[in-house]
Amino acid sequence: MYELASGAGEWNGTVTNPSNPARRDTHVIRGNGHYVFQYDADNPGVWPFHCHIAWHVSAGLYVNLMERPADIRDHMQIPQIMAQTCRDWATFTNGTVIEQ
């Protein structure tokens, strides 16, 4: 992803370095701050965008980004094993608490 702006408080609409933005795969977001990013949506699929702290993810700091949904629908097959993976995950998360 490309870092367009990051800082304390609300974003004022300014892009830090529009001609050559920093490229990142992770970023620390300040408390009560902002992080503005852009990414290339050129890889069909559903991709997780998330915090790397498990209890933050549990609190909602997670979103799926869907890229090129028509290509997914028309050209990709979801493996049937995914349904079992979802059932296994539900069983694990309903009975396991990870200490952090």
N, C-alpha and C positions, 0 to 999 in steps of 0.2 A: 504494500500500500504506500501511497505517497502522503507524507505529512504536509498539510497545507497551513495549519496553524495550531498552536498549543500554548496554554497559559492559564493564569489565574482569572477567575471571574468569567463573565460572559464574553463570547466571541464578538468582536467589533466588525467583522466582515472582511478584515484584511487577510490576504494570503501572504505568508512570510517570504517565500522565495518562488514566485510563480514560474520563472523560467527554468529552474532546476530544483524542484522540491526534494527534500530528504526522503529516502526510501527506507521503510521499516517493516519488520514483521511482528514486532511487539512495541508497546509504548506504555509508560507509566503515566497515568492521568492524575493530575493534582486534585486534592479534595476541593470541592466547589469550583473546579476549573473546567476547561474545555479542551477538546481534541477534535480537530477537523481533518478528515482524511478523504482520499479518493483512491479507488482501485479500478483495475481493468477488469471488466466483466466479460472476459473472452473465453471462459472455460465452463462449458455447460455442467450444471450440477447444483446441489444444495450444499453450501459450505458453512461451517460454524464460525461465528465471530464471537469470541468469548473472553472472559477474564480467566486467568490461569490459577485462580484461587478457588478451590472447589465450593466452599460455602458461599462465595460471591455468585458463582453460577447458580447455586440453589436459590439464591435471593433474586435471581432474574437478570444478572449481568451476562446474558447470552442471547443471541439471535441467529437465526438461519438466514443466510443471504442466498437467494435463488438467482442463478445466472442462466439466461437463455431458456426459459421454460418451454418454449415450443420445440427446441432441439431435444430437451429431455423427453417430452411427451412423444415426439415423432421418431426418435432414433435410439433411445436408450431403454434397456430392460432392467427393472429393479430385480435383483436376485431374490428368490423366494426365501432364502435363509434369513433375510432381513427381518421378517416377521418373528422368527424365533429369537433373533438377537434382541428385538424390542421386548419380548416376553422375558428373556433372561435378565435384561437390564432392570425391568420393573421388579422382578423378584429380588434382585440384589439391592436395589435402592430402598425397597420397602422394609428390608430387614437388617441393613448394614449401616452403621454410623461411623464415618471416618473421623478420627481424632485429628484436629489441626491446631 
